[in-house]
Amino acid sequence: MEELTDEMAIDANICAVAKSLHAKNMLAAADGNISYRLEDETIYITPSGVSKAFMKPDEIAVVNIDGEVFTGSPSSELKMHLKIYQQCPMAKAIVHAHPPVATAWTIARPELQELPADILSEVILACGSIPIVKFAFPGTDEMGENLSPYLPEHRVLLLAHHGALAWGETLEEAHRGMERLEHSAMVLQAAVTLGGLHKLPDEVVEKLKDRRKAMGELVL
């Protein structure tokens, strides 16, 4: 998909993604944030303290890659977005949300380092693996520091006790990553209630990983 360049189109698309996430219970009230980066490093990002379900296009803030604010009141999580853009040259869009079931996995299973990827072929094929990043106080430099070891390899990440984020080469890809994460977490939750988690054979997992490499880096 071609890069969005028209300001009104960018604002409208960000609002559409926010409303979609809210409708699917992955955002509540003023939670979460979404951003989009242009080639000239101008970044459009959702405002702080505004309900994403009722956000208006003209409330979208505009900053640069150094965090200088041009217009609006950017999200308190701006530093997290900037870290991803600075470390991931391919990143054009970022979605941070609070998917309930995916987030619950980080709370209920603190020993996990990633969402179990050797159980669901869809996780391996769609995004490779989904690591769990250790908790950092929201809005701080520590959040970016904790993300750093996983970038740019991983495009979908769980944030322990906090939520999740997905980045992509388009806004659609970032949105798709968040959907993929929560759907996978819900399948795993259902499997636990129905009898437990059972891994795929090692040889199958390796074949799936090989196919993922051949398919490319996009989140599907």
C-alpha positions in Angstrom: 0.0 0.0 0.0 1.3 3.5 -0.9 2.3 5.8 1.9 -0.4 8.1 3.2 0.6 11.7 2.7 -2.6 13.8 3.0 -3.0 15.1 6.5 -6.8 14.6 6.5 -6.4 11.0 5.3 -3.8 10.2 8.0 -6.0 11.6 10.7 -9.1 9.8 9.5 -7.3 6.5 9.2 -5.9 6.8 12.7 -9.4 7.5 14.0 -10.8 4.5 12.1 -8.3 2.1 13.6 -8.9 3.5 17.1 -12.7 3.0 16.7 -12.1 -0.5 15.5 -9.9 -1.4 18.5 -12.4 0.1 20.9 -15.3 -1.9 19.2 -13.3 -5.1 19.8 -12.6 -4.2 23.5 -8.9 -3.7 23.0 -9.1 0.0 24.1 -11.1 1.5 26.9 -11.7 5.2 27.6 -8.5 7.1 27.0 -6.2 4.0 26.9 -3.8 3.2 24.0 -2.2 5.2 21.3 -1.6 5.1 17.6 1.0 6.8 15.4 2.0 7.2 11.7 5.3 8.3 10.3 6.0 10.1 7.0 9.2 9.8 5.0 10.4 13.2 6.3 10.1 11.9 9.9 7.0 13.9 10.7 4.9 11.8 13.1 1.1 11.9 13.6 0.1 10.5 17.0 -3.1 10.3 19.0 -3.6 12.8 21.8 -3.2 12.4 25.5 -6.3 11.9 27.7 -8.8 11.5 24.9 -11.2 8.6 24.6 -10.2 6.8 21.4 -13.8 5.9 20.6 -14.8 9.5 20.3 -11.5 11.1 19.1 -11.8 13.6 16.3 -9.3 13.9 13.4 -8.3 17.4 14.4 -7.2 16.2 17.8 -4.3 14.2 16.3 -1.0 15.7 17.4 2.0 16.2 15.1 5.6 15.8 16.2 9.0 15.1 14.7 11.4 12.2 15.3 13.1 14.1 18.1 9.9 14.6 20.0 9.4 18.3 19.1 5.7 19.1 19.2 4.3 21.0 16.2 0.6 20.8 17.0 -1.7 19.2 19.6 -1.0 17.3 22.8 0.7 14.0 22.0 0.2 10.8 23.9 2.1 10.4 27.2 3.6 7.2 25.5 5.4 9.3 22.8 8.8 8.2 23.9 7.9 4.5 23.3 6.8 5.4 19.7 9.9 7.4 19.1 12.1 4.5 20.2 10.5 2.2 17.8 10.8 4.6 14.9 14.4 5.3 15.7 15.3 1.7 15.8 13.1 0.3 13.1 13.6 2.0 9.7 10.8 0.0 8.2 8.2 1.1 10.8 5.6 3.5 9.4 2.8 2.9 12.0 2.5 1.8 15.6 -0.5 0.6 17.5 -0.4 0.3 21.3 -3.6 -1.2 22.9 -4.7 -3.2 25.9 -6.1 -6.4 24.5 -7.6 -8.1 27.6 -6.8 -11.8 27.1 -3.3 -11.2 25.7 -2.5 -8.9 28.6 -3.9 -11.4 31.1 -1.4 -14.0 29.9 1.4 -11.7 31.2 -0.2 -11.4 34.6 -1.3 -15.0 35.1 1.9 -16.6 33.7 4.8 -14.3 34.8 7.2 -17.1 34.0 6.5 -16.9 30.2 9.0 -15.0 28.0 6.7 -15.1 25.0 3.2 -16.1 24.1 3.4 -19.8 23.4 4.2 -19.9 19.7 4.9 -23.6 19.4 1.2 -24.4 19.8 -0.4 -22.3 17.1 0.8 -22.5 13.5 -0.9 -19.2 12.9 1.3 -17.4 15.3 4.5 -18.7 13.7 3.3 -18.0 10.2 1.8 -14.6 10.8 4.5 -13.0 13.0 7.1 -15.5 14.0 7.0 -15.2 17.8 5.5 -12.7 20.3 7.9 -11.9 23.1 6.8 -10.5 26.5 8.7 -7.3 27.4 9.3 -6.8 31.1 7.3 -4.1 32.8 8.3 -0.5 32.8 6.5 2.5 34.1 4.4 3.9 31.2 5.7 7.0 29.5 9.3 6.6 30.8 12.6 6.1 29.0 12.8 2.7 30.6 9.9 1.5 28.4 12.0 2.2 25.3 15.1 0.6 26.8 13.1 -2.6 27.6 11.8 -2.7 24.0 15.2 -2.2 22.4 16.5 -5.8 22.5 13.5 -7.0 20.6 13.7 -4.4 17.8 13.5 -4.5 14.8 13.2 -8.3 14.7 9.7 -8.4 16.4 6.7 -6.5 15.1 4.2 -7.7 17.7 5.1 -7.5 21.4 3.4 -8.0 24.7 4.1 -5.6 27.5 4.0 -7.3 30.9 1.1 -5.9 33.1 0.5 -3.2 30.5 -0.8 -4.3 27.1 0.7 -4.8 23.7 2.1 -3.0 20.7 2.4 -3.8 17.0 4.3 -1.9 14.3 4.2 -2.2 10.6 5.0 -0.8 7.2 1.4 0.4 7.0 -1.2 1.3 9.5 -3.2 -1.7 8.3 -0.3 -4.0 9.2 0.1 -2.6 12.7 -3.7 -3.0 13.3 -3.6 -6.5 11.9 -0.8 -7.4 14.4 -2.9 -6.4 17.3 -5.8 -8.4 16.0 -3.6 -11.4 15.5 -2.2 -11.2 19.0 -5.6 -11.0 20.8 -7.2 -13.7 18.7 -4.2 -16.1 19.4 -4.4 -15.3 23.1 -8.1 -16.1 23.1 -7.5 -19.5 21.4 -4.8 -20.4 23.9 -7.1 -19.3 26.8 -9.8 -21.6 25.4 -7.4 -24.5 25.1 -6.4 -24.1 28.7 -10.0 -24.3 29.9 -10.7 -27.3 27.6 -7.8 -29.4 28.8 -4.5 -27.8 28.4 -1.8 -26.6 26.0 -0.2 -29.2 23.8 2.8 -28.3 21.7 3.3 -29.1 18.0 6.0 -31.6 17.2 9.4 -30.0 17.0 9.9 -30.9 13.3 6.6 -29.2 12.4 7.6 -26.1 14.3 10.8 -25.9 12.4 9.0 -26.3 9.0 6.6 -23.5 10.0 9.5 -21.3 10.9 11.2 -22.0 7.6 8.0 -21.1 5.7 7.7 -17.9 7.8 11.2 -16.9 6.7 10.3 -17.5 3.1 7.1 -15.5 3.4 8.9 -12.3 4.6 8.7 -10.0 7.6 5.2 -8.6 7.2 2.6 -9.4 9.9 -0.2 -11.4 8.3 
